[in-house]
Amino acid sequence: KVEFNTIVCNSAIRACETNGCWEKAVQLCNVMAQHNLEMDTITFSAAISACEKASEWQHAMHLFSTMAQREVNANTITFSAAINACEKSGAWQAALQLLTTMTQYCCKALISSISFNAAIRACQTSGEWQKALQLVSMMTHSKVAAYTYSGLGASHG
């Protein structure tokens, strides 16, 4: 018999993420909460990544909010998945909010060019090229390692 615990649930959520079953990943998080199982960074990162792959940015943001309410620390993977979910849906304001949170409060040392680029793409997708240029400047000033980014100029014209 398999014990119902955090490790088993995290594995199931990762399987959901891998197989494009974001609804099941969210349901598993709800079941974990109902059974008072510990939900850790791995739990939330996998569930947020599942939502990201399905472009379900609102569900990703809800999970991210729940993570904060439960005082579970986010890491670069968590932030990047949430920002990518926003980027895929053109939710540039939410992407910028996440990037701001990441840089100001918890993960300044962990911020990556991947997170910046996802936020830049979210702005680009929504035609917010001026915000995208501000992010490029912010990225340069924060000394984030440069990551090749192409296509910035394609969004305005």
Disulfide bonds with the S-S distance in Angstrom:
none
